[in-house]
């Protein structure tokens, strides 16, 4: 069985690595000290500090395993190296929203780096899936629960996404 690769930008990959480093070098050692301090307070059955520290330890360990897994499966794709005239992973796409006559800009990124408030949408998002393979001048129709939304692709760029 081959391991599934997870596409992400260099910035997304760096962010996950930084978070993992923070957990390993700062949060986890801090948590170990908190547990040791709480152990010094006696009876563990009624020691809220100890139980809170152990719960935090479980959260940190879970997040650390998740990050290590994601980093291990990462397929880092630098948008600046993509030479395409159609929408693929890493594209920053400017579209015309036909319904409200506005321009919208979306960058297609990995699942862990999506942030709709910054126009970064996950490769698996409905609008990203609808855009894939489209070229400038083509229509994008997004199927939404409240009805279809129509856009026209105005521009496709492959540039660094931060």
N, C-alpha and C positions, 0 to 999 in steps of 0.2 A: 504494500500500500504506500503510495507516495503522499508526502505531506503537502497539505494545501498551502499555497503561498498567498500572502495578504499584501496587496499593493498599498504602498504609502509613499509619500513624498519624503525627500531628505529632511525637511523641517519636521514632519510628523514623526519620523524615526528618531530624530535627535530629541524631540520632546519626550518620547517614551523612555529613551535611554537616560535622560536627565531625571525623570521621575523615579526610575528604578535606582539610580545612584543616590538620590535624596533619601529614599526609603532605607537602603542598605547602610549608608554612611551616617545618617542623622536620625531619622525617625525610629528605626529598629533599635539602635543602641540606647536611645532615649527611653524607649519603651522597656527595655531590659532593666534599666536603672529604676524606672517607676515600679516594676514588679518587685525588684529587690527591696526597695523602700517600703512597699506595702507589706511584704512578707515580715518585715521587722515590726509591724504593728500588731502582731499576735494572731488570735483566732481567725482562721480564714473563712469560716462559715458566715461570719457577720462583718467581713472586711470588704466594704464597697469599693475602696480604692484598688484592692487586689483584683476583684472581679472585673472592674472597668479596664484595668491594665491588661488583663488576660484577654478580654474581648477585643481591645485595640490590637493586641498581638495577633489574634486570629485574622482581623481585618487587614493588617499590614502584610501578613504572610500570604493571604489570598490575593491581594493586589500585586504582590511581588511575583507570585507564580503566574498570574495573568500577563503581566508585563514581560516576563522572561519568555513566555510562550509566544506572545505577539511579536516580540523582537526576533525570536528564533525563526518565525515563519515569514518575516518581512521580505517583500520583494520591493526594494527601494527603486523608485522610478523618478528620475530627475526630469521635470517637465521641460527644462531648457534643452535637453538632448532629444526631445521628441520631434520628429520631422513628419508631420501629418497635415493634411488639409481638411481633415474631418475630425469630429469630436471623439476623443479617447480619454483615458485616465490622464489627469494632470492638466487638461485643457482649462483655460479661462475663457468662458463663452459670454459674449455680449448678445443679448436677444431683445427683440421688441415684443412687449406684451400687447397682443392685439386687442384684448378686452379693455385695458385702461390706458393704452397709448403711452406706455412708459418703457424706458430701457431698464433691463435687469442684467446683472452680471453675476455669474456663478463660476466657481472653480471646483472641478471634480477631484476630490481627494479620498483618502482612505477612511474607513469607518471610524477609527480612533481619533481622527483629526477634524471631523466635520464640525462646523459651527455656523448654523444658518444665519446668525446675526452678522457674521463677517462674510457671508456669501460663499462659504465653503460647504459644499454638499457631498455627502457620501456617494461613492460609486453605486451603491445599492438603492439610493433614494429614487422614487418614481420619476422625478424630473430628470435626474441624471441618466437613468435607463432610457428615457424617451429621447434624450439628446444624443446618445452614443451613435456614431456613424454618420451623423448629419453634417452637411457642409454649409458654407455661407449661402444665404438665399433660400435655404430649405425651411419648411415648416416643422415645428415640434408640437405635437399634441400630447398633453399630459392628461391621463385618465385619473380623475379625482372623484371622491364620493359625491361631491356636490356638482359634478359635471366636468366636462372636458375644458381644459385651459389651452389656448393656442398662442404660440410664440413663433417669431421668425428669427433665425440665426443671422446676426449682423456681422459678427466678428469672432474669430477663433484665434487665440494666442496660446503659445506654450512658453511660459515664463516662470521664474521662481515664485513659489507660493510660500508665504511666511506665516 
